Amino acid sequence: LRDEAKRVHAAWGARSYMMSHDEIRCLNWCAACQQRNLTAGQILADNARTCVKILREVNPGGRIFVWSDMFDPHHNAVDNYYLVNGDLSGSWEGLTRDVLVVNWNFGVRAESLKFFAERGHRQLLAGYYDADAQQIGRWLDTVRQHRISGITGVMYTTWKQDYSHLAEFAEVVNRYEAAE
């Protein structure tokens, strides 16, 4: 991981990096994991902590982003998640407060947003997901209603390469900015 991070940074010199800890469907079954005598959550926390440390070494002062789901007790950081052997609770302990969480838990957004805000994380709202472009408005309504602090922006997220709703998405966001 360290070698790869160094090579990526040498090639692009980016100011920010996104860790890919997302939808980890299988964990804590091999002998190497079992010999550690840790929970699945502790293993994931240790991995995230290590990755953050490496990125800090390679790019001091750089921003680090991570998807929310595997560190969110209201999303995938739970017991009995797919083929994960054990409970993923506590995985969030591997994230330092300066790691920016890209939150995509629309279904339980109030609880998820509060959880990360209370831990001191800044958050980026990952809206759209090839659904209704107005969805980002519902994210922003929740932020306002629950007075969530630390929201640094929004991201138009598409898996289908469909940018036909980007203008409408931006209009919704601009309406919220103008109302503040």
Secondary structure, 3 states (H helix, E strand, C coil): CHHHHHHHHHHHCCCEEEECCCCCCEECCCHHHHCCCCCHHHHHHHHHHHHHHHHHHHCCCCEEEEECHHHCCCCCCCCCCCEECCCCCCHHHHCCCCEEEEECCHHHHHHHHHHHHHCCCCEEEEEECCCCCCHHHHHHHHHHHCCCCCEEEEEEECCCCCCCCHHHHHHHHHHHHHHC
